Amino acid sequence: MSADRNKILLHGVEVEVNGTLLFLRVTCVINDNAEMEGHLRHEFAKQPPALFDKGVMRKNTKSDLARVLKSKVSVHCPSQPSS
C-alpha cells in the first residue's frame, strides 16, 4: 500500500497510520478468546472494501435498494377527511 492511503484526519491533523502496528496493538489488549470477536469485528481500512472499489464508491442499483426498503417497511395510509 502506498503511504498516502494510510493517512487519516484526526482532530483536523492528517496522521499516517501503520496498519500492521495498529493490528498488533489491538491484539495485545485482548485478554482471552471471548474478547477477540469484539475487538476484531471491524475492518482496519480507511474505506470499507464492501462499499468502495479502488478508492471509488461502488455503483448500486436503486431498484435493489427500493426492494429491500419495501420489504422492511409496512405502509399505512390514514384515511383522509372528506371535504
PyMOL commands that place a pseudoatom at each C-alpha (Angstrom):
pseudoatom trace, name=CA, resn=MET, resi=1, chain=A, elem=C, hetatm=0, pos=[0.000, 0.000, 0.000]
pseudoatom trace, name=CA, resn=SER, resi=2, chain=A, elem=C, hetatm=0, pos=[1.144, 3.495, -0.683]
pseudoatom trace, name=CA, resn=ALA, resi=3, chain=A, elem=C, hetatm=0, pos=[1.729, 5.898, 2.194]
pseudoatom trace, name=CA, resn=ASP, resi=4, chain=A, elem=C, hetatm=0, pos=[-0.963, 8.338, 1.016]
pseudoatom trace, name=CA, resn=ARG, resi=5, chain=A, elem=C, hetatm=0, pos=[-3.644, 5.695, 1.587]
pseudoatom trace, name=CA, resn=ASN, resi=6, chain=A, elem=C, hetatm=0, pos=[-2.555, 5.200, 5.191]
pseudoatom trace, name=CA, resn=LYS, resi=7, chain=A, elem=C, hetatm=0, pos=[-3.437, 8.704, 6.352]
pseudoatom trace, name=CA, resn=ILE, resi=8, chain=A, elem=C, hetatm=0, pos=[-6.461, 9.726, 8.387]
pseudoatom trace, name=CA, resn=LEU, resi=9, chain=A, elem=C, hetatm=0, pos=[-7.753, 13.065, 9.583]
pseudoatom trace, name=CA, resn=LEU, resi=10, chain=A, elem=C, hetatm=0, pos=[-7.597, 13.232, 13.392]
pseudoatom trace, name=CA, resn=HIS, resi=11, chain=A, elem=C, hetatm=0, pos=[-8.738, 16.440, 15.115]
pseudoatom trace, name=CA, resn=GLY, resi=12, chain=A, elem=C, hetatm=0, pos=[-8.012, 18.396, 11.929]
pseudoatom trace, name=CA, resn=VAL, resi=13, chain=A, elem=C, hetatm=0, pos=[-4.485, 16.974, 11.536]
pseudoatom trace, name=CA, resn=GLU, resi=14, chain=A, elem=C, hetatm=0, pos=[-3.560, 14.419, 8.876]
pseudoatom trace, name=CA, resn=VAL, resi=15, chain=A, elem=C, hetatm=0, pos=[-1.846, 11.464, 10.583]
pseudoatom trace, name=CA, resn=GLU, resi=16, chain=A, elem=C, hetatm=0, pos=[-0.109, 8.497, 8.963]
pseudoatom trace, name=CA, resn=VAL, resi=17, chain=A, elem=C, hetatm=0, pos=[-1.319, 5.133, 10.290]
pseudoatom trace, name=CA, resn=ASN, resi=18, chain=A, elem=C, hetatm=0, pos=[0.698, 1.920, 10.202]
pseudoatom trace, name=CA, resn=GLY, resi=19, chain=A, elem=C, hetatm=0, pos=[-1.955, -0.807, 9.784]
pseudoatom trace, name=CA, resn=THR, resi=20, chain=A, elem=C, hetatm=0, pos=[0.336, -3.597, 10.961]
pseudoatom trace, name=CA, resn=LEU, resi=21, chain=A, elem=C, hetatm=0, pos=[1.272, -1.729, 14.122]
pseudoatom trace, name=CA, resn=LEU, resi=22, chain=A, elem=C, hetatm=0, pos=[-2.384, -0.917, 14.810]
pseudoatom trace, name=CA, resn=PHE, resi=23, chain=A, elem=C, hetatm=0, pos=[-3.334, -4.604, 14.415]
pseudoatom trace, name=CA, resn=LEU, resi=24, chain=A, elem=C, hetatm=0, pos=[-0.518, -5.691, 16.753]
pseudoatom trace, name=CA, resn=ARG, resi=25, chain=A, elem=C, hetatm=0, pos=[-1.572, -3.167, 19.395]
pseudoatom trace, name=CA, resn=VAL, resi=26, chain=A, elem=C, hetatm=0, pos=[-5.198, -4.304, 19.248]
pseudoatom trace, name=CA, resn=THR, resi=27, chain=A, elem=C, hetatm=0, pos=[-4.199, -7.952, 19.589]
pseudoatom trace, name=CA, resn=CYS, resi=28, chain=A, elem=C, hetatm=0, pos=[-2.027, -7.076, 22.611]
pseudoatom trace, name=CA, resn=VAL, resi=29, chain=A, elem=C, hetatm=0, pos=[-5.027, -5.777, 24.580]
pseudoatom trace, name=CA, resn=ILE, resi=30, chain=A, elem=C, hetatm=0, pos=[-7.073, -8.947, 24.023]
pseudoatom trace, name=CA, resn=ASN, resi=31, chain=A, elem=C, hetatm=0, pos=[-7.045, -10.980, 27.234]
pseudoatom trace, name=CA, resn=ASP, resi=32, chain=A, elem=C, hetatm=0, pos=[-8.848, -14.106, 26.018]
pseudoatom trace, name=CA, resn=ASN, resi=33, chain=A, elem=C, hetatm=0, pos=[-10.647, -15.589, 23.015]
pseudoatom trace, name=CA, resn=ALA, resi=34, chain=A, elem=C, hetatm=0, pos=[-14.016, -14.235, 24.194]
pseudoatom trace, name=CA, resn=GLU, resi=35, chain=A, elem=C, hetatm=0, pos=[-12.795, -10.648, 23.671]
pseudoatom trace, name=CA, resn=MET, resi=36, chain=A, elem=C, hetatm=0, pos=[-11.334, -11.317, 20.226]
pseudoatom trace, name=CA, resn=GLU, resi=37, chain=A, elem=C, hetatm=0, pos=[-14.602, -11.047, 18.285]
pseudoatom trace, name=CA, resn=GLY, resi=38, chain=A, elem=C, hetatm=0, pos=[-15.452, -7.646, 19.748]
pseudoatom trace, name=CA, resn=HIS, resi=39, chain=A, elem=C, hetatm=0, pos=[-12.012, -6.193, 19.040]
pseudoatom trace, name=CA, resn=LEU, resi=40, chain=A, elem=C, hetatm=0, pos=[-11.735, -7.608, 15.537]
pseudoatom trace, name=CA, resn=ARG, resi=41, chain=A, elem=C, hetatm=0, pos=[-15.335, -7.002, 14.444]
pseudoatom trace, name=CA, resn=HIS, resi=42, chain=A, elem=C, hetatm=0, pos=[-14.436, -4.021, 12.255]
pseudoatom trace, name=CA, resn=GLU, resi=43, chain=A, elem=C, hetatm=0, pos=[-12.098, -3.944, 9.294]
pseudoatom trace, name=CA, resn=PHE, resi=44, chain=A, elem=C, hetatm=0, pos=[-8.885, -1.969, 9.617]
pseudoatom trace, name=CA, resn=ALA, resi=45, chain=A, elem=C, hetatm=0, pos=[-9.453, 0.043, 6.468]
pseudoatom trace, name=CA, resn=LYS, resi=46, chain=A, elem=C, hetatm=0, pos=[-9.838, 3.732, 5.737]
pseudoatom trace, name=CA, resn=GLN, resi=47, chain=A, elem=C, hetatm=0, pos=[-12.761, 2.926, 3.449]
pseudoatom trace, name=CA, resn=PRO, resi=48, chain=A, elem=C, hetatm=0, pos=[-14.875, -0.226, 3.836]
pseudoatom trace, name=CA, resn=PRO, resi=49, chain=A, elem=C, hetatm=0, pos=[-13.959, -2.562, 0.943]
pseudoatom trace, name=CA, resn=ALA, resi=50, chain=A, elem=C, hetatm=0, pos=[-17.587, -3.677, 0.678]
pseudoatom trace, name=CA, resn=LEU, resi=51, chain=A, elem=C, hetatm=0, pos=[-18.590, -0.122, -0.333]
pseudoatom trace, name=CA, resn=PHE, resi=52, chain=A, elem=C, hetatm=0, pos=[-15.530, 1.028, -2.303]
pseudoatom trace, name=CA, resn=ASP, resi=53, chain=A, elem=C, hetatm=0, pos=[-13.526, -0.338, -5.229]
pseudoatom trace, name=CA, resn=LYS, resi=54, chain=A, elem=C, hetatm=0, pos=[-10.105, 1.205, -5.990]
pseudoatom trace, name=CA, resn=GLY, resi=55, chain=A, elem=C, hetatm=0, pos=[-10.962, 4.322, -3.989]
pseudoatom trace, name=CA, resn=VAL, resi=56, chain=A, elem=C, hetatm=0, pos=[-14.262, 4.913, -5.801]
pseudoatom trace, name=CA, resn=MET, resi=57, chain=A, elem=C, hetatm=0, pos=[-17.643, 4.125, -4.282]
pseudoatom trace, name=CA, resn=ARG, resi=58, chain=A, elem=C, hetatm=0, pos=[-19.224, 1.101, -5.943]
pseudoatom trace, name=CA, resn=LYS, resi=59, chain=A, elem=C, hetatm=0, pos=[-22.253, 1.770, -8.136]
pseudoatom trace, name=CA, resn=ASN, resi=60, chain=A, elem=C, hetatm=0, pos=[-25.528, 0.474, -6.799]
pseudoatom trace, name=CA, resn=THR, resi=61, chain=A, elem=C, hetatm=0, pos=[-28.798, -0.464, -8.354]
pseudoatom trace, name=CA, resn=LYS, resi=62, chain=A, elem=C, hetatm=0, pos=[-31.504, 1.807, -6.968]
pseudoatom trace, name=CA, resn=SER, resi=63, chain=A, elem=C, hetatm=0, pos=[-34.174, -0.789, -7.661]
pseudoatom trace, name=CA, resn=ASP, resi=64, chain=A, elem=C, hetatm=0, pos=[-32.334, -3.202, -5.335]
pseudoatom trace, name=CA, resn=LEU, resi=65, chain=A, elem=C, hetatm=0, pos=[-32.376, -0.606, -2.568]
pseudoatom trace, name=CA, resn=ALA, resi=66, chain=A, elem=C, hetatm=0, pos=[-36.066, 0.110, -3.153]
pseudoatom trace, name=CA, resn=ARG, resi=67, chain=A, elem=C, hetatm=0, pos=[-36.902, -3.599, -2.991]
pseudoatom trace, name=CA, resn=VAL, resi=68, chain=A, elem=C, hetatm=0, pos=[-35.067, -4.018, 0.331]
pseudoatom trace, name=CA, resn=LEU, resi=69, chain=A, elem=C, hetatm=0, pos=[-36.695, -0.930, 1.846]
pseudoatom trace, name=CA, resn=LYS, resi=70, chain=A, elem=C, hetatm=0, pos=[-40.178, -2.024, 0.736]
pseudoatom trace, name=CA, resn=SER, resi=71, chain=A, elem=C, hetatm=0, pos=[-39.642, -5.459, 2.258]
pseudoatom trace, name=CA, resn=LYS, resi=72, chain=A, elem=C, hetatm=0, pos=[-38.730, -3.913, 5.643]
pseudoatom trace, name=CA, resn=VAL, resi=73, chain=A, elem=C, hetatm=0, pos=[-41.437, -1.250, 5.889]
pseudoatom trace, name=CA, resn=SER, resi=74, chain=A, elem=C, hetatm=0, pos=[-45.182, -1.624, 6.025]
pseudoatom trace, name=CA, resn=VAL, resi=75, chain=A, elem=C, hetatm=0, pos=[-47.125, 1.260, 4.540]
pseudoatom trace, name=CA, resn=HIS, resi=76, chain=A, elem=C, hetatm=0, pos=[-50.092, 2.569, 6.473]
pseudoatom trace, name=CA, resn=CYS, resi=77, chain=A, elem=C, hetatm=0, pos=[-52.096, 5.407, 4.942]
pseudoatom trace, name=CA, resn=PRO, resi=78, chain=A, elem=C, hetatm=0, pos=[-54.566, 7.008, 7.361]
pseudoatom trace, name=CA, resn=SER, resi=79, chain=A, elem=C, hetatm=0, pos=[-57.890, 7.898, 5.801]
pseudoatom trace, name=CA, resn=GLN, resi=80, chain=A, elem=C, hetatm=0, pos=[-58.155, 11.476, 4.653]
pseudoatom trace, name=CA, resn=PRO, resi=81, chain=A, elem=C, hetatm=0, pos=[-61.149, 13.542, 5.882]
pseudoatom trace, name=CA, resn=SER, resi=82, chain=A, elem=C, hetatm=0, pos=[-63.522, 14.284, 3.025]
pseudoatom trace, name=CA, resn=SER, resi=83, chain=A, elem=C, hetatm=0, pos=[-64.072, 17.911, 2.030]
for i in range(1, 83): cmd.bond("trace and resi %d" % i, "trace and resi %d" % (i + 1))
show_as sticks, trace
zoom trace
